[in-house]
Amino acid sequence: MSRMIINMKSLLYDFSTLIYPELCYCCETALMKQEKLICTSCLVNIPRTYYHLVEGNPIEKIFWGRAKVERATSYFLFQKGSNYQQLLHSLKYRGVREIGVELGRNFGNEMNDISYFDDVDMVVPVPLHPKKEKKRGYNQSLAIAEGLSLAIHKPVDSKVLIRKHFSQSQTRKGRFSRWENVSELFDVKNLVDFEGKHILLVDDVVTTGSTLEACAQAILKCPSAKVSIATLAFATI
């Protein structure tokens, strides 16, 4: 009886997806039954950086002389106009939070290839201002952090690092304007919470690194704290 019910559910699923197929958020082709959100082809062909394998990589160089960052990496290269830009847009502006979790998990699985991140104590997303988070409905960086956490088996903390003020979008700003916009935005509620901890700071995209630098500087006020950085994408300007 139970096998018959399972078979009926499977048939109903197959019939519904035939009429209303689930599409890949990257290339918009129909997903196979075992695929979720992103098709296998798009996942295989994502333009990975593999920077987690390279010390002194371009992401780490962004922070040289600006903030003491242990290691920094991004999952893939952001290419304007590519399908992967559409993927990030769906995550950030179209309410598809699950993309962040799924990509974060895939990224974390690759980071497990090396032992450097083994001593990370917690995964911390770049916080949104409560007004912006309420309007969007979620923090995309937290979704990514949750996916990473599932893969690297480290807890997520989204309460200690806070954004104090609302800021304008960074999208059309230059390097100095971005830094002016975020330099005093972040704080740590209780320095003891991050004392002696290695924090993996997570965001969706790194461009100039101003936001991540400001977050890192806030965390590094905690005694003996260390910061590493992981973002989904690296966008050059």
C-alpha positions in Angstrom: 0.0 0.0 0.0 2.7 2.4 1.0 4.6 1.6 -2.3 1.5 2.4 -4.3 1.1 5.8 -2.6 4.8 6.6 -3.3 4.3 5.6 -7.0 1.1 7.7 -7.2 3.0 10.7 -5.7 5.8 10.2 -8.2 3.3 10.0 -11.1 1.6 13.2 -10.0 4.9 15.0 -9.7 6.0 13.9 -13.2 2.6 15.0 -14.6 2.7 18.4 -12.9 6.3 19.1 -14.0 5.3 18.2 -17.5 2.7 21.0 -17.5 4.6 23.4 -15.3 8.3 22.5 -15.5 10.7 23.8 -13.0 13.3 25.9 -14.7 17.0 26.4 -14.0 17.5 29.9 -12.5 20.7 30.2 -14.5 19.9 29.1 -18.1 16.1 28.7 -17.8 16.0 25.1 -19.2 13.8 22.5 -17.6 15.3 20.8 -14.6 15.5 17.1 -14.4 13.8 15.3 -11.5 17.0 15.0 -9.4 18.1 18.7 -10.0 17.3 21.5 -7.7 17.2 25.2 -8.7 20.2 25.0 -10.9 20.8 22.4 -13.6 23.8 20.1 -13.6 25.3 21.8 -16.7 25.3 25.2 -15.1 26.8 23.9 -11.9 29.6 22.1 -13.8 30.3 25.2 -15.9 30.2 27.8 -13.2 33.4 29.9 -13.6 35.1 28.8 -10.4 38.1 30.7 -9.1 39.6 27.9 -6.9 41.2 30.8 -4.9 40.7 28.7 -1.7 43.7 26.7 -3.0 45.9 29.7 -3.6 47.6 31.8 -0.9 48.0 35.5 -1.9 45.2 35.2 -4.4 43.5 38.3 -5.9 40.8 38.4 -3.2 43.3 38.3 -0.4 45.3 41.1 -2.1 42.3 43.4 -1.9 42.7 43.5 1.9 46.5 43.8 2.1 47.3 46.9 4.1 43.6 47.5 4.9 42.5 44.7 7.3 44.3 41.7 8.7 42.5 38.9 6.9 43.8 35.3 7.3 42.5 33.9 4.1 39.9 35.1 1.5 38.2 33.3 -1.4 35.3 33.5 -3.8 33.4 30.6 -5.4 33.2 32.0 -8.9 34.0 35.0 -11.2 31.2 37.5 -11.8 30.8 38.2 -15.5 28.4 41.0 -16.4 25.7 39.8 -18.7 26.3 36.1 -18.1 23.6 33.6 -16.9 25.4 33.7 -13.5 24.6 37.4 -13.1 20.9 36.4 -13.5 21.4 33.7 -10.9 22.8 36.3 -8.3 20.0 38.7 -9.3 17.4 36.0 -8.5 19.0 35.4 -5.1 19.3 39.1 -4.2 16.2 40.7 -5.7 13.7 38.1 -6.8 13.2 36.4 -3.4 14.8 33.0 -4.3 16.6 32.6 -1.0 17.3 28.9 -1.6 19.8 29.7 -4.3 22.1 31.1 -1.6 21.8 28.0 0.5 22.4 25.7 -2.5 25.4 27.6 -3.8 26.8 28.1 -0.3 26.7 24.3 0.2 28.4 23.6 -3.1 31.1 26.2 -2.2 31.6 24.7 1.2 32.0 21.3 -0.2 34.9 22.6 -2.3 36.4 24.4 0.6 36.5 21.1 2.5 39.3 20.0 0.0 41.8 21.8 2.2 42.4 21.9 5.9 43.0 25.6 6.3 39.4 26.4 7.2 39.2 23.6 9.8 39.9 26.0 12.7 37.1 28.3 11.8 34.8 28.7 14.8 31.7 30.2 13.3 30.3 31.5 10.0 29.1 35.1 10.1 27.1 36.8 7.3 27.5 40.5 6.5 24.4 41.9 8.1 21.7 43.9 6.4 20.0 46.9 8.2 16.8 45.6 9.7 14.7 48.0 7.4 16.3 46.5 4.3 16.0 43.0 5.6 12.4 43.5 6.4 11.7 44.9 2.9 13.6 42.1 1.1 12.3 39.4 3.5 15.7 37.8 4.2 19.4 38.4 4.2 21.0 36.8 1.1 24.4 36.6 2.9 22.8 34.6 5.7 21.4 32.2 3.2 24.9 31.6 1.8 26.3 31.3 5.3 23.7 28.6 6.1 24.7 26.6 3.0 28.4 26.9 3.9 27.6 25.9 7.5 25.9 22.7 6.3 29.0 21.7 4.3 31.9 22.7 6.6 30.0 21.8 9.8 30.5 25.1 11.6 27.7 27.1 13.4 26.2 30.3 11.9 26.0 33.4 14.1 23.9 36.3 12.6 23.2 38.2 15.8 26.6 39.5 17.1 27.8 41.5 14.1 25.3 44.3 13.5 24.7 47.1 11.0 24.2 50.3 12.9 22.8 52.6 10.2 21.0 52.4 6.9 23.3 53.0 3.9 22.8 53.7 0.2 23.4 51.0 -2.4 27.1 50.4 -3.2 26.4 49.4 -6.8 27.3 52.7 -8.6 30.0 54.0 -6.2 33.7 54.1 -6.7 36.2 52.6 -4.2 36.6 55.7 -2.0 32.9 56.5 -2.0 32.1 52.9 -1.0 34.5 53.1 1.9 33.0 56.4 3.1 29.6 54.8 2.9 30.4 51.9 5.2 33.4 52.8 7.3 31.3 53.3 10.5 28.4 51.1 9.7 29.2 47.9 11.6 29.7 46.9 15.2 29.9 43.9 17.5 27.3 43.7 20.2 29.5 42.0 22.7 33.2 41.7 22.1 33.4 38.6 24.3 31.3 36.6 21.8 34.1 36.8 19.2 37.0 36.8 21.6 39.7 34.3 20.5 37.5 33.1 17.6 38.3 32.6 13.9 35.3 34.1 12.1 34.5 33.2 8.5 32.9 36.4 7.2 30.4 35.7 4.3 28.9 37.9 1.6 27.4 37.5 -1.9 29.8 39.5 -4.0 33.1 41.2 -3.4 34.1 44.1 -5.6 36.3 46.7 -3.8 36.0 44.9 -0.5 34.9 48.0 1.4 31.9 46.4 3.1 33.9 43.3 4.1 36.8 45.5 5.3 34.5 47.5 7.6 33.0 44.3 9.0 36.5 42.8 9.5 37.7 45.9 11.3 34.7 45.7 13.7 35.3 42.0 14.4 39.1 42.5 14.9 38.3 44.8 17.8 37.5 41.6 19.7 40.6 40.4 21.6 42.6 37.7 19.6 39.9 37.4 17.0 40.8 36.3 13.5 38.9 36.9 10.2 38.7 34.9 7.0 36.4 35.8 4.1 34.3 33.8 1.6 32.0 35.3 -1.0 30.0 33.6 -3.8 31.3 35.9 -6.5 34.3 38.1 -7.3 33.5 41.1 -9.5 36.2 43.3 -10.9 35.7 47.0 -11.7 
